[in-house]
Amino acid sequence: MTLTLRVLAPDQSVFDGSADEVILPSTTGQVGILTGHVSMLTALDSGVLRLREGNTWTAIAVSGGFAEVEANEVTVLVNSAQLGSSIDTATAEKDYEQARQAFNSFEGKPTSPEKVKAEQALARSSARLAASRAG
């Protein structure tokens, strides 16, 4: 028996198929989902969603959202998502470095809306880089 997984962003369906295992980047840590998992709803952080089909793992960079597990169906609704295999690693490294420098420019300064945005951009670029390396 397998899970049905749907990863949906506002502008596209990133993945719609079956998986043997799903690992979600929830706001409280990584959550592994196998068939027969109890029903649940969880908030997602920016990170890498991983899915296993047989012996093959696929990485998807996701940016904030929610996941619902119900009767072997996992529905993931996120602000943005991209398959790791479609991300150019060199570009992701460059974007990560720029986001890290922007965030570091706020070091020692009080929290501001700009600092929060820089932190979110760093988390998104980190997820994209990790997903590109995982494929």
N, C-alpha and C positions, 0 to 999 in steps of 0.2 A: 504494500500500500504506500502511496506517495502523498505529498502535500500539493495543493494547488497554490501557486504563488502569483500574486499580481503586484507589481511595483508601478505606481502611477504618480506622475508629476503633473502639474497644471497643463503643460503643453504637450505631453506625450505619455504613452504607455511604454515603459522602459523594459519590462519583462512580464510575460504572461505565459506561464507554463507550469510544469511539474518540477518538484524537487524532493529529494530524500531527506534533506536537512536544511534549515535556515538559521543563520546567526544574525541577530538584530543588534544594532548599536543603540540600546535604550538609554534614557537619561540616567538610569540607575546602574548601568553596566551592561555587558553583553548578555543576551538572552538566546539560548539555543532552543529551537523548535523542531520536534520530531513528530511523526504521526501519532495521533492519540493525545496530543497536548491539550491541557485544560483550556477552556475559553478564556481569553484575556484581551485587554486593551492596554497598550503602553505608548508612552510618548517616546519619540526617537530624537537623538542628538545627531549632529553632523558626524558622519563616520562611514565605515565600510560595512555594508550588508554583504554577507557571504552566503552562497547557496551551493549545495552539493547535489549533483546529479550523477549517481553511480560513484565513480572514483574521481570525477572532475569537479573542481571548485571554480565558481565564478564570483568575481567581486563587482559590486555596484557601489559607487560613491553616492551617498544620500545626504541631504541637507535638511534636517529638522522635519518633523511630521509625526505621524501616528501609525501604529500597526495594530491590526485586529486579527486574532486567531479564533476561528470558530469552525468546528467540525472538519478538521484537516484542510481548511482554507485559510491562507494568510494573505491579508490585504494590507498593503503598505501605501499610505498616502503621504507624499513628501513635497517640500517646496521645490526641490530639484533633485535629479538623479541622472547618473551617467554610468554606463557599463565601463568597467576598468579597461577592457580590451580596446575601447574606442578613444581612450585618453592617451595623448602623446606624453610620454614620461618626461622628455626634455622641457616641454612647455609647462607641465605640471610642476617640475622642479623650480623653474623660473618664477612661476606664479606664487609658489610657496615662499620662496626667498623674499619676494617683494612684500608679501603679506606679513612675513615675520619682521622685516625691517619696519614696516608701517606700525605694527603692534609695539615693537620695542621703542619706537619714538615716544610712546606714552609712559615709559617706565618712570616711576616716581611721581607721576601726576595723578591727581584724583580721578575717580571714575567720571567719565563724561559720555554722552551719546556717541561721540566719535571713537572713543576708546572701545566701547562695546561693539561698534560696527567693525573696528579693526580686529577685535578678538574673534568675531563671527567669521570674518573673511579668512583669518588664519586657520580656524577649524575646518572651513570648507576646502581650502587649498590643501590642507594636510590630508583630508579624506580623499581628495582627488589623486594626490600623489601616492598614497598607500594603495588605492584601488588600481592605479596604473601599473604599479610594481607587482601586484598580485595577479593582474590579468583578468 
